[in-house]
């Protein structure tokens, strides 16, 4: 859990043009610091489940606020009692450290 706290306490940094995506090795290492996230191709994703629509939408709004604050935005798929969160960094055409930082922050938010 200390690794998750470390990631969730970091701040996203702007990705500069021409910056390469993270290697598979680095991505796997950072993924191991997250709880329940899956890596597929150039995306990390996790589905969060809730008791009802109200809790789902409260979570979506909190993720939107967090995303605005970090200036790093996920793709969200929302249903009645679930929300799938997907991170990738379009400017690097793959994964950046920001994806893992935000994933850790979303996990922390979910457990509040």
N, C-alpha and C positions, 0 to 999 in steps of 0.2 A: 504494500500500500504506500510505502514511502516514495516509490517511483512515480505513482499516480499523483501524489501530492506535489512532487517536484514538477512534473509536466503541467499540472493545472495551475501552478503558481507563476508560470512563465507567461510572457506577453508575446503575441504574434508580431513578426517583423515583416515589413513589405518585401514581397518577392520581386526581384529585379529581372528585367527581360534578359533572356539568355542564360538564366540560372538553371542548372540541370536539376531534374527530379532526384529524390533520394534513391539510393541503390536498394536493391532487394534486401541486402544484408542489414542495412540501417533501418529500413522499414520494418523488417521482422523484429529487430531489437526494440524499436519503439512500440510496436504492436504488443509485444510481451508485457509492456508496462500498463496496458489497458485491460479492462475487464469486459470480455464478451464481444469485442469488436472483431470483425472478419475482414481480411484483406483479399480482394479479388481484382486482378488486373491493376488498374491505377486508382482504386477506390478503397477506402475503409468504410464499413457500415455496421450499424447496430440497430435493432428494433427494440423500442421501449414499449412496455405494455402498461395499461392503466385500467382503473375500475370503470370509468365512464368517459363520456365525451368532454365534460367540463374539465376533468383532470388532464385529458389529452391536450385540449386547447390551451390550458394554462401552461403546460410544458412547452408547447409550440411557441407561445408568446415569449416565454423566458429564454428559449433558444434564440429567437429573433433578436431580443435585447442583447444577449451575449454576443451574437454574431455582429451586430452593429458596433458594439464596443470594441471588439477585436478586429473589425474590418476584414473578416474572413467568414464566408457564408456557405453553409451546407445546402445540399438538396434534401428536401423533406418530402416524405410520402405519408399522408395523414389519413387515418381511418377512425372509426368510432372510438376504439379503445387502444389504439396503437399509433406509434410514429416511428418511421424508419428514417434514420439520419445517415447521410452519406457525405463524406468529405473527400475532396481531391482539389488540387490546385491547377486551375486552367492555364495560368500564365507559365507554368513549368511543364505542362502536359504530363502530369503524374502527381506524385505525393511530395509534399514539403513538410518540414517540421511543424508548420502552422496547423496542418491537418490533425496531427497527433496532440498538439497543445489544446486545440479546440475540442477534440474528442474527450480528453481528460476533463476539461471544464464542463462539458455536457454531462459526463458521468457524475461529477461532483454535484452539479445542479440537481440531477435526478435523485440523489441520495440525501438531499436536504430535508 
